[in-house]
Amino acid sequence: MRGAPSHAVARRRARGSARAIAALVCLLAPAAAVTPVGAQTPAQRTPALRATVELTTIRVGDPVTIRLEAALAPGARPIDRAPHLHDTLPDGARLLHVDTLAAARVHPGRLEGRARLVFLRTGVQPIPAFTLAYRTGAGGTDSVVSAPARVEVTSVLPNTNQAIKDIKDLERASRWVQRAVLAAVVLAFAAIALLLARRALRKRAPAPVAETAAEPLSPLARALGALDDIETSCRAGRGDPAALHAAAADVVRRWLAESLALPALERTTPELVELVAAATDDPAIADAVRALLDEADLVKFADVRPRAGDVLRSVARARRLLMEWPAALAAPELAAAGGADALR
């Protein structure tokens, strides 16, 4: 009978030990099911992109560095090696540079890089989120987005906390100065008007001069005057010699158009020479026109660079051509232009 109580006690002790072991297993089971983030295997890794601001307080204009760290699932490959901005930059912010992500040294399988921004406005400024597109192991595409952050931007000027002065006192003081300046200006204008009036009274009214209308110049007189101007500019060293050389030939063309009603400004040199030969009976005139215009065409189209002496010779040839035109055509114009002045 003594053995029965000992057996009962042993059974009670066994049941108590079993309950303690079961309770201990229940307590330890949740902790064993959760794996710390740092101890996760590559198969358990969740794709993520983390952006960390190195300095949370900067001065305006100083660049702020953001450390980017990407963790992708096994078999995933980034489409772009550099993350992009997911949101628009706030006003006054500039993105300076974004590094290409490289493999991390401390955490294998992760990518890391840096981005640099600059803020030109003070206060608490938001840092936009970054995004990284990647291709999954199954061939699909996806992306990860970082969480936005903030940085406090301070001014480079010291905060003196001085009160703003009222400008009303300055405005009242400046009114007297404005009135004094205005009075001085009025007195000065009055004195000038008085002096001008006294000077006008002293002068006698001039006798009226009859205005005579200037007679229009003839085509020959205008052409000779234009050649004189070209010669004066050449001797004074004003203007490009090539432009002056071409202008002398244009004077002859314009005179032919006005005097003989020939389309001299629209025709080429061979065509114009044929028209001149048909309008005159003197072959020497057509040859002189051809020689003058051919030399001008070399300057215009063959890039020949004439000198000042070449310009003066061209002006002399043009003047001689106009003066030696057949008497039947040139005599009336010489009389209108004044023979003595036209023969200069």
Residue, then its C-alpha position, 0 to 999 in steps of 0.5 A: m500500500r505504500g507503493a501506491p502513493s509514491h506512484a501517484v506522486a510520480r504521475r503528478r510530477a510527470r504531468g506537471s513537467a509535461r505542462a511546463i514543457a508545453a508552455l515553454v514550447c508555446l512561448l518559444a514558437p513565435a520567436a523562432a518563426v520570425t527571422p530578423v531582417g539582418a539574418q534574412t536569406p536571399a530567398q526571404r529578401t523583399p525588394a526595397l529602396r531606401a534613401t538616407v539623408e546624411l545631413t538633416t540641416i544644411r545651409v542654403g546653396d550647400p549640396v546635400t548627399i542622399r545615400l541610396e540602397a537597393a535590395l532586390a529579390p534573387g534573380a532580379r536585375p535593375i533595368d537602369r543602373a541609376p535611380h530616377l526621381h519619382d516625384t517632381l522637385p520642389d521650387g528652388a531645388r536642383l538635382l546635381h548628380v545621381d551615382t550609378l548603383a554598385a554592389a555593396r561591400v558590407h551587404p552582398g546582394r545589395l546595390e548602393g549609390r549616392a545622389r546630390l541635391v542643392f536647395l536655394r530656399t530656406g526652411v524645411q524642404p521636402i526631398p522627393a522619393f526615388t524609384l528604381a525599375y528592375r526586371t524580375g527573375a520570371g521576366g516581368t518588370d517592377s519598381v521600388v520607390s523610396a520614402p520621401a525625406r525632409v531637410e532643414v535649410t538655413s540662411v547663410l546670413p546671421n539672424t540679427n532679429q532687428a526690427i524693421k524701421d518704419i519708412k514713414d519717417l523717411e518719407r516725411a523727411s524726403r518730402w521737403v527735399q523733393r519740394a526744394v528740388l522741384a522749386a529749384v527746377v522751376l526757377a531754373f526753367a523760368a530763368i532760361a525762358l526769360l533769357l531766351a525771350r530777351r534774346a529773341l526781342r533783341k534780334r530783328a526778324p529775318a527777311p523771308v527767303a523765297e524757297t525755290a524748288a530744286e530741279p531734278l537731276s538728270p540720269l547722267a548727272r546722278a551717275l556722275g555724282a555717284l561715281d564722285d562719291i565712290e572715288t572720294s570714299c576710296r581715296a579716304g579709305r572708307g568702305d570695302p574696295a570690293a564693294l566700291h568696285a562693284a558699286a561703280a559697275d552698278v552705277v553704269r547699269r542703273w544709268l543704262a536702265e534710266s537713259l535707254a530704258l534697258p533692263a540692265l539691272e535684271r540681265t546678265t553681262p552677256e545679255l546686257v552687252e547684246l542689248v547695248a550693241a543693238a541700241t547703239d551703232d558704235p561697237a566700241i561702246a559695247d566693248a567698253v561696257r563688256a570690259l567694265l562689267d566683266e571685271a566687276d563680275l570677277v569681283k562679285f562671283a570669282d572672289v577677286r580682291p581688288r585694291a584701291g588703285d583698281v577701284l579708281r581705275s574702274v571709276a575712271r573707266a565708268r566715267r569715260l564710258l558715260m562721257e563718250w557715249p554717242a553724242a545723240l544720246a549724251a548731249p541733252e544730258l550733258a546740257a542738263a547736268g552742266g558740261a563743266d561740272a560733268l567733265r570733272 
